[in-house]
C-alpha cells in the first residue's frame, strides 16, 4: 500500500538539472552563456530550482567548479533557487563546502540549495588529483555529512567556525542512485533526490526505503522525495526523437569509454550503435525516466512517473545540442505546468 499522495505534475514543483554541456565545436565559455539564458527563462516560466552537478575530467561537462557556477547563475537571476545537485562530498573538506555555500547563502539569501553525493563524479586518478589522497571514500559519507551540518549549526561542536556559514539555514539534500543514500536521508530526516535519469532500476525500492525509514528532524517533518528524469520535448514526436540522439550518443560513448563533447543530433542511430549497445543505452535511459516526445507524449510520461513514484518534486535534465531546442523543450514543459 502506498503511503504518499499522488498528484498531477501541475501540482508539484518542477526544477532543472543542468550539466553545463560542452558541445562539439564549442567550449565551456559558450556553455556558461547558454546556462545563463536557460536559467533566466526557467525563472520566467516558473521552474522551482536550477541545479548543477559536479563532474570532473569530462570533456562534455563544464560544471566542475559547481559553487562558482551557482554564484554566476544566481547573480544573473532574481528569485529562482540555485544549487548543487550535487557536490560530491568525499572530494572536498566539509569545512570548505560550508564556507563556499555559506558565502553563497549570504550573497543570495534563501535561494541556495546544497545537494550532496557520495560518489567521486569521476575516475580514480582524477579523484586522487582532487583529494591528494584516497583514504576518504564513500564509506565515510555519513561522518562527512555530520561534520558539514555541524559547521552550519548555530552552536557547532567544532572549535573551527565556518564564516560565513555558521548559523545559516542552507537546505541540505542527499542524492543517490541506490539504497545507501535513501537510508541515510531517512535516518537524518533530510530531503532525498534519486538519480533515476541514469539509474532507473533502483528508483522505486529506494523511495520505499526512504519513506518507510524516515525520521522527522529539525530540517523536515515528513519525507520529501525529488525524482530526476530526462525530458526532451519538441513540437512532434519525430523531432524530439531526433533531438534525443545527442543524449543517446553521450551514453553510448560512456559505455564505450570514449571521451567526447556533446554531439549534434543524427537522423538515425542504426549505423552508430550495435543492437547490444542499443539495449545497454535503453537500459540506462528507461522510458519511464527518459521521456521523449511531443507535448502530449511528455504530459503522459510525467503523469505516469508521478503516479508510480508519488514524487514531491521532479528535476528535469535535458542534454540537448542546439540552444533553441533546449529552450523550446523547457517552454513546452512550462506550458504543461500551466
N, C-alpha and C positions, 0 to 999 in steps of 0.2 A: 504494500500500500504506500502510495506517495505521501510525503509529509510537506509538500510545497504547493503553493497556489499557482496554477497555470494561467498566464496572462498572454494577451496578444502583444506583438512586438511594439505596437503604438503605445503600450502602457509601461514599457521598461526603457531605461536609458540605453542608447547605442553609442559606442565610443570607437575611436580609430586607433589602430596599431600601425605605426609607420616604421619600416626598417631603413628608411632613407636609402632606397635602392640606387646604386650607381649603374647607369645604363651603358651598354656598349656604344662607343663613340662619344661618351660624355665623361664627366668627372664628379668628384664629391661636391665641389662648389655649386654646380648646377643642381645636384640633388638637394642641397640645403635650400636653395632658392625655391625649388618646387615644393619642398615641405612647408615653407612659409606660406605659399599660395594655398596649398591644401588646407593647412590649419586655419587660415583666415576664412576660407569658405566653409570649413567644418563648423566653425564658431557661428557664422552667419546662418547656417542651415540647422543649427540646434543640436549638434552632436555634443555628448557629455564630456568626454575626455579625449586627449590626444597624447598617446604614449609612444615612447621609443624603446627598442630592445637593444641591449648590449651584445654586440658580436665583435670578434677580433680576427684579423688576418684573413678577411674575406673580401675579395676584390669587388663584389657586387653589393656590399653593405657598408654604409658610411656612418652608422650610429654607434661607433666605438666609444667616443668620449660623451657618454649619454647625458651626464649632468650639464655639460656645456651646451649641448643641443637643446635640452629642455629650457634652459635660460634664454637661448636665442629665440625659440618659438614663443615662450611666454612674453618676451619683450615685444613681439610683433602681433600679439593678440591682446584681448581686453578681459575676457571673462572665462573662457573655456579652461577646464582643468588640464594641466600638463604634467606628465610624469614618466616614470620608468616602468616598462613592462617587459623586462625589468633590469635592475642592477644584479649582476652575478656576484653575490656577496663574498664567496670564497676568494675572489680575485682581489679583494680590497680589505684594508684595515677598516673595521666598523667605525672607528673614530673619524677617518677621512670622509666616509659616506655621511656621517652625522653632520660634519662641518659643511659639506657641499650642499646637502639638502636643507640644512638649517639656513644657509645663505639664500638658497632659492626661495624658501618659505618666507624669509624676511623681506626679500625683494618683491615677491608676488604672493601676498598673504591669502590664505585659504584657496589656493589654486594648485598646489603641488601635491602629487602622489608619489609614493615610493614603493614600487613592487620589487620583491626580492626573489631571486632564483638561486639554486644551489649548484647548477652545472657551470662549467667554465665558460661556455659560449664560444669555445674554440678548441683547438687541438692541444695536446700535452706540451709541445715545445713552446707554443705561444703562451700557454698558461704559466710556464716557468718564467718566460720573459716578463710577464705581468707581475708575478708574485716574488720572483727571485728564489722561491723555494716551493716544493710541492708537499710540504709537511702538513699544510692545511688543506683539507679536502671536503667533499660533500658531507662526510660523516660528522664534520664539525659545525654544520649549518645551524643546529639549534642553539649552540653556545654563541655563535656569532650574532644571531638574531637577538638573543638576550642582551648581549653587550651593546648592540646598537640601540635597543629600546631603552637601556639604562642611560645612554648619553642624551636621549630626548626627554627623559623624565625630569620633573621639577626638582626632585631631590635625589640625584644619582648616587649610587653606591661608590662608584669610582671617584678617586681624587682628581682625575683628569676631567675637565669640563669642555664640552663642545660649545664654542662661542663663535658665531651663533649656532643654536641648536638646542641647548638646554631649555626645557620647559615649553618647547614649541610642539604643537599638535600636528605633526606630519603623518597623514594616514599611511600605515604600513600594510601592504598586501603580501601574501605568499603566493608564489606562482609555481606551477608544477605540470608535469606530463606523465605522472604516475601516482601511486597512492601515498608516497612518502610525505610530500608537502601538504596533501589533503589531511592526513592525520595530524601533522604538526599545526596547521592552521586551525583545525578543530580544537586541539588541545589548548592553544594560546588564545582562542576566541578572536581570530583575525579574519578579514575578508580573504577569499580564495579565488584565484583565477586559473582556469585549466587551459593548457595549450593544445586544445583539440584541433587547431588549424594544421598541426603536423603530427599529432598523436591521438587520433580519434578513438582507438581501440579501448583505451582506459577511461574514457570520459565518464560514462555512467557509473562504473564502480567507484571512481574517485569521488564523484559528487555524493554518492550514497554514504561513503565513509565519512566525508566531511560533515554532512548533515546529521548523521546518527551520533557522531562523536563530539559534536560542538559543545564547548563550554563557554557560557557568557563571560564577557570580560569588560573592563572599563572602555575598551575600544568599540565593542559590538555586543548587543544583547541577544541577537539571533543570527543564524548563518546568512551570509551574503555571498552568492556564487556568481562569478562572471565566466562566461564561456566564449572562447576565441574561435572565430570562424573566418574562412576566406570567402569573400563575396566579390564576384566580378559581374557587374550588371551593365547591360547595354540595351539599345533600343530593340534588338531582336536576339533570339537565342543563338542564331548563327554568328552574329557579330561578337557576342560575348564569348562564344566558344573559341573563336579565332584569337581574341584578345588574351584568353586564358592560356594559350600556348606558350606565352612567356613564363608563366608560373610552372607549367609542365616541364619546360626545358630547364628551369632552375633546379627543380627536384631531380630531374634526370641527371644533371651534372653532379649533384650531391651524391647520388647513388654511384656514379662512375668515378667519383673522386677527382673530378675535373674542376679547376678553378675558372670562374668566368664572371663577367658582369651580367646584368640583366639583359637578356637577348630580346630582340624585337619579335613580334608575333609572326607566325608562319601559317601558310594556307593549310598545311597538313603535317601531322606528326608521324605519319606512316613510314616515311623514309628516314626518320631520325631515331626512333626507338625500336627495339625489338619487342615482340609480344611479351616476353618475360619482363623486360624493363617497364613496359606499359602497365603491367599488373602491379609491379612494385610501386610505381608512381601513384597509381589509383588507390593502392592500399593506404598510402600516407595521406592522400587527398580524397578521403571518403566523401561521397556525395552528400552525406548528412552535414558535414562540416566544411565542405567546399562547394559553395552554391554559385553556379554559373548560369546566366541566362537573362531573359527579359525581365521587366518589372514584375509581371505576373509569376514567372518562374521563381524569382527571388522571393517574392511575397510568400509563396507556398513553402519554399525551403526554410525561411525564417520562422514561419508559424510551426513547422514540423519540429525544428530543433528546440524551440521554446516549449512546445508541448512535451517533448521527450525528456527534457532536462529540468524544466522549471527554473530556468536561468533568471536571476535577478537583473542581469545586465549582459549585453553582448558587446564584444570588442571585435572589430572587423579589420582584417588585413586584406590588402589589395595590391598584389605585386603585378602592376600594370605598366607597360613600357611607355606609352605616349601620355603626356600630361593631360591632354584633352580627354582621353579615355578614362583616366583616373578621376578627373573632375566630374565627368558625366556619370560614372559609376556611383560616386558619392551623392550626386544630385538625385539620382533615381532612388537611392536609399532614403534621402531626405524627403522625397515625395511620398514614399511609403510611410515614413514616420508621421506625416501629417494626417 
